[in-house]
Amino acid sequence: MTTTATSGAGLRSGPPALPPRHWLRTGWVMTASGWSANQFSALLGAYHSGPGLTEATTTALFGVYVLGLIPGLFLGGPLADRRGRRPVVFSALAVSALATALLMAGATVTGLLWPGRFLTGIGAGALLGAGSAWIKELSSPPYDTVSAAGAAARRSGLFLSAGFATGGPAAALIAQWAPAPLITAYLPHLVLSAAAALAAARTPETARAGGPLAATATATAAGCGAGAMQAGSATAGPRTGGRAAVVGTTGGRVAVGTTAGPATAAAPTGGHVPAAATGNASETVAPAPGTAFRRLVAPVAPWVFVAPSIALATLPGLVDAGLTGWQTVYAGLVTAVTPGTGLLVAPLARRLAARHRVATAVAGLAAVILGLLLAAFAVAGIRPDVALLAAAVLGAGYGLCVAYGLTEVAALAPPGRLARLTARFWALCYLGFCTPYAITLLTGWFSPATILLAAVVPAAATLALIARRGTRRTG
């Protein structure tokens, strides 16, 4: 009689199963957010020629988005930390869809464009804060144990840029050739929002209501990682004399000492390990996350959207004099090139971050400066081709600056406060969306080319400030 062994000792195990890509399903939420923001930008010319809105009105409508976005960020982020990511994300998706419906109705009742744009901002703001945090956590243990360091911080920016890059061109092409252009151009966003909701429906919650993040708590309890997780940088922090070692936390600050051996961490910090002080001091206290955010992130944040807002809302209307009948298509091309370049520079952002903590920010600000110079030249000579090149360079500046900011935020945020620190970053970023309206107001006194040249001065000052502070922290 033969017996069948029931033990699994002799059975061959297959290849290890990869963790489910929950972050990929949630990423569509960020794409829908970027789409909703940029679909209106490509239609500014259509609103001029259709309902006959003035340039000042369309520029103001472009900017009123920010008035909704900032409260959306500051309410959505803390709510996501307290109540969880899922309820905030799905509520924001519903608000965003309602906003698009109002914009569609605005084709006949133009007064509805104002609440439509305002609600677009609220929905996008809540999605940015909660969605970015959700993707970051779903890209980290225990939900994802195979992704490279830094992937978590980059993914939300990449998904958002994908929405920026596709929403505008799609709306422009529909508006150019479809019937009822200011209605049908918005239909794809409604479809995308529904698809994003379905895709994210089976994604697990990563935050416990009223408590610390579920992912963070689980990872900490399990002792995941041998040291502090680097969310976006390939280096564990600069070295000075000895190697930096985390020896404990006190009152929201990370206590750092020097050691002759390799860097070790007593507890996960979820962020960069600040450089140890030079000299023989046995222990120094690194700046709190809030201090590092104000010094290294806040100055860069507004430039994230100063660059693309100029490319999207200012340049097309100033250089399209010879594009009669094709203004909307040209605007759509600009809305594809600008964020598209931002996507393409992602590998460069990773390499720069591996070399120096602020290298990505410095390169991004340098691209913004070059883009402003090209934009001024294009406007002065009414050169659509040069304006398109300027839009690409400004898009590169956007991509580098947003990669730097999200990486730093993910590294600095303490457990349980990721969504609100992310919301603070995005709120500062979207202040840059007011730039086109400011340019419109100033054109009564100065030429647009002069204004664009003048914008180089604060951009260069920010670059110098960040370079100096970055050197001071790592030198």
N, C-alpha and C positions, 0 to 999 in steps of 0.2 A: 504494500500500500504506500502510495506516495503522499507526502504532505506538502502543503504549500506554505511557504514562509510568509508570515504576515508582517514581519518586522521590516521597517524601511531602511535598515542599515545597509542592505545590499543594493538598494535602488539608486540609480543614478539621478542626481538632481539636475534639472534643466538650468538654463541661464537665469540669473537673478532677474526678477521682474522689476521693470522700471516703475518708479512712482507715478501715479496719475498726474497729468499736467493740468492741475487745477488752475494754475496761473494763466495758461493759454486761454481757457474759457473765460476767465475774468478779464483778460486783456481786451476782449471785444467791447467791454464797457468803456474803457478808456478811448478806444477808437471811435465809438459813438459820441463821446464827449468832444473829441477833436473835430469830428465831422460837423457837429452842431455849431461849433464856434466859427468854422471857416466857410460854411455854405453861404452865409450872408455876405461875407467879404467879396466873393466873386460876383455878386449881383449888384454891387454899388452902381456900376454903369447902367445896368438895366433899370434901376430905380430912377436914375436921371432921365432916361429916355422914355420910360413907361409912365409911371405916375407923375413924373416931372418934379421930383424932389430936388431941392437945391443941394449943392455940395456941402454946405454947412449942416444941413439936416441929416444927410446920409453919414457924414463924419460923426455927428453927435449920436446917431443910432449905432454906429460902430462902437463908440465909447460907452454908451449906456449899459452895454454888456458887463462892463467892469463894475458898475454900481450894484448889479445883482450878484456878480461873481464873488466879491469880497465877503458879504454876509453869508453867502453859500459856503464859502471856505471856512469861515470862523464858526459857523453853526454846525456844519456837517462834520468837520474834523473832530471836535470834542464829543459830539453825539456818537460818532463811530467808535470812539474809544470807550464810551460809557455803555452804549446800547448794542454795539456790534456793527460789523461792516455790512452785512446783508440788508438789514432794514433801511439803512441810509442809502446804499447804492440803488436799491430797487425803487425807493421813493424818488430819488433824484432822476432816475431814468423816466419815471412817469411825468415829473415836472418838465423835463427836457422835451418829451413828446408833446405835452400840452403847449409848450412854447412854440414849437414848430407849427402846430396847428394854428396858433394865433398869427404867426408870420404868413401862413398861407392865406388866412382871412384878410391880412393886411394888403393883399393885392387889390382889394376893392374898398376896404375901410382902412386907410393908411394910419389912422390913429391907433390901430391895434398893433402896429409895428413896435411901438414903445413898450407896452407890457410884454410883447413877445420876446424882444431882445433882453429885457430885464429878467424874465423867467429863464431864458437861455443861460444867462449868467449864473443864476441861482442853482440851476440843475448842474451846470458844468462845474461850479465851485464845489458842490457837495460830492460830485463824482471824483474830482481831482483829489480831494483830501482822503476820502474813504477808499476810493478805488486804488490809489497809489499805495496806501498802507496794506490793503488786502493783497495786492499782487506781490508786494515785498515779502509779506509773511508766507504766502503760498509758494514763494520761490526759495524758502529757507526751511531747515529742519523744524519739525518732523515731516512736513508736507512734501519737501523736495530735498533729497539728500545727494543728488548727483550734479546739480548746477555749479558752475564755476563761481568763485568769489567775485562779487561785483555784479553778477547777472541780476540779482534781485533789484538793485537800485536802478539799473538801466532799463529794465523791461517796461515799466510804466511810461517812461519818456518815449520809448520807441513806439509803443502802441498809440500813444497820444499823437505823435508825429505822423503816424500812418493815417490817422483820421484827418489831421490837418492837410496832408498831402493829397488825399483822395476826395474829400468833401467839396473843396472849392472847384476843382476841374469838373467833377460830375455835375455840380449845380450850373456851372458856366455852359457846358455843352448842352445840357437840357434847355437852359434859358435861350440859347442861340437858335435852336431848331425845333423844339417841342411847342405844341400849342399851350396857351395859358402859362407862359414861362414862369411867372412869379408864384404860381401854384405848384405846377408839376416839378419844379426844381427842388422842392422840399420833400417830395415823396420818398426818395431813397433813405433819408434819415429816419423816417418813421419805420421803414422796413428794417433798417439796421438796428434801431433801438429794440424792436420786438425780437430780432434774432439774438441780440446781446443778452436780453433778459432770459431767453430760453437757454442760451449757452451757460449762463452763470447760475441757473436754477439749481443745479446739482453740486455746486461748489460749496465746500464746508465753511462754516463760520470759523474765524481764527481768533476772535476776541470774546472774552467772557464779559457779559453785561456787568458794568460797575466794578470790574476788576482788571487785573493785568491781562496782557495778551495770552490767549491760549497757547499759541505757538511758542512764545517766549517762555512761559511758565513750564511747558513740557520740556523744551530744550534745556532749560536751566536745571530742571530736576534730573534729567538724564545725563547731565554733564556733557552735552554735545560740544565737540570741539576742544582742542587742547589750549586754546587761547581766545582772545577777543576776536570776534568775527569782523573781517574787513569787508564792509558792504560794497565798496566801489573801488578801492585802491588795491593795487597789487602788492603794495608794501605794507608792513605792519607798523609803519611809523618811522620817522627819521632817527638816526643814531647820533649820539653826541658823547664822545668819550667812551662810556660804557653803553650797554644796551638797555633800553627802557623796559621796565618790568612793572606790571600792575600789581600792587601789593594790597589794595583795598579801596573801598569807596567811603567817602565821608561827606554827608550832607549834600549829595548831588555832585560832588567833585570826585575826580579820580586821583587817588594818591599814587605817585609814581616815584620809584626809586631807581638807582643805578646798580647794575650788577655786572660782574665780569663774565658771566655765563650767558647762554641764550635767553631770549626773552621768554618769560613765563607769565601766566595769568592766573590769579587766584579766583577770579570770577568773571563770567562773560560780561562785557560792557556794551556790546552791540555797536561799537564805534571805533574810531581811530584811537590808537594809544598815543596820547600827546607825548612830545619829546621830553626826555628828562633834562633837568637843568645841567649845565656844564659846571665843572668844579667838583669839590669834594662833598657837597651837601648830600646827606644820606637820603633825604626825602624832600620832594617838592610837591606842590599841589597844582595840577593842571587846571586851566580855566574850565568853568562849568559849561555844559552844552549851550546854554543860552548866551554866554559870553562869546564862545567860538562862533555861534551862529551870527551874532551881530557883527563880529569882526571880519569873518571870512565868507559868509554866505549873503548876508543882507545887502552889501554894496553891489554885488554882481546881479542879484535877482531881477531888478527892474530891466536890465539890459536884455534879459531873456526874451521879452516881448517888445521892447523898443525896436529891435532889429526887424522882426517879421511884420510888425504893424506898419512900419514905414514902407516896407516892400509891398504889402498887400493893399493898404488903404491910401497911401500917398502917391507912390510912384506911378501906377497905371494912369491915373487921371491927369498927371502932369506931362506925360510923354506920348499920349495916344492921339495927338492931333492928326497924324497922317494915317490913322488906322480906321477910318470911317467905315462903320458897319461891322467891324471886327473887335471893337473895344471889349465886349464881354468875353470873347474867346481869349484875347490877350490877357485880361485879368485872370481868367481861369488858368492860363499857362503860368502866370506868376504865382498863383496860389498852389500850383503843383511843384514848381521849381524851388520855392523858398523852403517849405518844410521837407521836401524831398532831399535837398542837400543836407538838411539837419539830420536826416536818417543816415545818409551816406558817411557822415563823419564819426559815427559811433565807434568804429574800430580805432580811429585816430584818438578819440577821447580815452579809450582804454589804455592805449600805449602811453599817452601823456600822463595819465594818472599814475602809471607804474613808475614814471621817472621822478615826479615831484608832486606833492599834494596840490599845489595851486597851478601847475602847468596847464591844465585844461582850461581854467578860468582865464589865464593870461592869453592863451591862444585864441579863446573865444572872443575876448575883448579886442584883441588885435584884428580879428576878422570883422568885427562890428565897425571898427575905425576905418578899415579899408573899404568896407561896403558903403559907409557914409560918404567917403570921398568919391567913389564911383557914382553914387546916387546923385551927388551934387553936380558932377560933370554931365551925367545923363540929362538932368533937368535943365541945366543951362543950355545944352545944345539940342534939346528935344530929341533924344536918341533912345528909342524903344529897345534897341539891341543892347546898348550899354546898361540900360535900366534892368534888363533881364539878367545880365551878368552881376549887377549890383545886388539884385534879389537873391541870386545864388550865394554870393559871399555873405550877405546878411543872414541867410538861412544857415550857413555853416557856423556863423557866430552864435545863432540861436541854439543849434544842436550841441555845440561845445559847452555853452554856458548852462543849458538845462541839464546836461549830463553831470557837470561839476556840481551843480546845486543839489540834485537828487542824491548823488553819491554822498555828499557831505551830510545831508539831512539824515539819510539812513544810518550813517556812521555815528552821528551825534545824538540821535533821539534815544532817551532812556525808555525802558520797558513801560508800556501803557500810555506813552505820549507820542507815538510815531505819527498818528493821523493828524494831531493838532499841530505838530511842528511842520509836517508836510503842508498843511493848510496855510500856515504862516508864510512858508516859502512861496507857494503859489500866489498868495495874495500880493506879496511884494512883486512877484513877476508880472502880474497882470496890471500893475500900475503903469507899465510900459504901453498898454493899450490906449492910454490917454494921449500918447504922443501925436498921432495924426490930427486930433482936434486942436492941440496946442499949436501945431504947424499952421493949421487953417486960420486960427486967430491971429498968429503973428504975421501972416502974409499981408496984412494991412499996412505993416511998417517995413517989412523986409521981403526980399525975394525968396522963394522957396530954396533956391540953391544956396543962398547965404545962410539960411536957417540950418540946412543940412551940414554945411561946413562948420557952423558954430557948435553943433552937437558933438563934433569930434573932441572938443575941449573937455567936457565932463567924462566922456568915454576914456580919454587918455588919462585923466586924473584918477579914475577908478582903477585902470590897469596898473598905474604906478602904486596906488595904495595897496592893492591886493598883492602885488609882487613884493613890496616892502614887508608887509605883514607876514606873508608866507615865508620869506627869508628869515625874518626875525624868529618865527616859531620853530624853524628847522635848522637854523644856522648855529 
